[in-house]
């Protein structure tokens, strides 16, 4: 158990160091040497867990996409079938898993900023939202619907992590009302 705890701490230290460096310097300017120095480990320890910064990024992407998938799935269970009301991403505040995201804002901000290929976190997150939402709707979404809804969710996530803000119930109600008026 002690070894597992030590591994968890080391990985957490690497992830946090990586996120801070990406947020300070940008992904392209971050090196494994800098990540190791910031995490107070040697480079070999980094390589014990990750092949390179791209592998670290992919593992973080997978980890946080899994968290979002659980949150979205719980939220979609509450769609009202009579009006097919889609949940707002900000409604994830109601989820028990929200604290995982809230405590990881710096990592999420870093992941959202990394755009090295088509498998970026934001592109994968947008596809995840659309795929999960589409299953619950009685109609097919058009390409423009997918783009707008997906962009909305990504913008909500980005707003939350960049501004370090939790919307109040009243702000959520106002946002939902404004969106309803715009769409009608």
Buried (B, 14 or more C-beta within 10 A) or exposed (E): EEEEEEEEEBBEBBBBBBBBBBBEEEBEEBEBEBBBBBBEBEEEBBEEBBEEBEEBBBBBBEBBBEBBBBBBEBBBEEBEEEEEEBBBBBBBBBBEEBEBBBEBBBBBBBBBBBEEEEEBBBBBBBBBBBEBBBEEEEEEBEEEBBEEBBEBBBEBBBEBBEEEEEBEEEEBEEBBEEEEEEEE
